[in-house]
Structure formats: structure tokens, C-alpha cells
């Protein structure tokens, strides 16, 4: 077990996951400590930030507290690049795109409903 990992610290989470992967004899539980609504000045640590919208004022305060000065719905290039796992996943893609496709078989006429039978 790896206890009390700061779940808001990407380097700490990565270190814990690498340590867990290094253990090959038995399963490893990684316990991350996080704060619900972290950065929201008036709702951090409360359930109210989880099940309801923060509201415009609280969003503005949260953005300021987190130092997030990008427009809404804008993901900066450096963040997008860090999140984009397609290059790492490409090595797992089968060489033939048909490898993951189910074998197509025509539906016998006797199984077609009146909605699928041509008129």
C-alpha cells in the first residue's frame, strides 16, 4: 500500500504509480488524498461544489485562486499535449484496422422484421 499521496500533485501521483508498477508480486493500493472542489474559495471541501453548479461569481473566484487566466473552454497547447495519450496508445493498435471489426454477416431474410424488409 502507498498511503497519503497528494492527489493534486501530478509528480507525487506519477511517483506512486511507478512504485506500484514496480511491485510485481502482489497488488498495490495507491491512496490519494484530495480536496473536493480544490481552489473554490467558498465551496472547497464541501459537498455543495460536487452536486451543483458553482455559479458565475464562484467560478471567477476559483479561476483567480487557481491562476487560470484562459478563456472558458480553451485548453492551452501545453495542457493538451500533456493529456494527449494517442501517440503512446498507437503502439497497441493492431496493424490491420479490420482486426477489431466484427465479422459482418448478412441477416437472413426470415429474421428481418417488416420494418427492415424493403417495400
C-alpha angles and dihedrals in degrees: 000000000000107000134200101009112174099244091197093059111081092196092052092048092048092049091050092049092049090051090049092050090051090061103085101164100065142005118280124213114211112203113200121191113213137166116231111237093010110192096023102119098206102029106033111128095017132103090234091080092056106052103032139046115270094226128231097282094049091045090054091049092047093049089051093047091051094043091239105155099163123112117264113281092013116127111196116234094245091054093046091050092050091050097043106100096168095105091052091046094048091080089064095053112107115246093240116055088212090065092087098036118102116241107264114227124178115249110246113247092240089061095051118103122223087260093061098038113097114248 
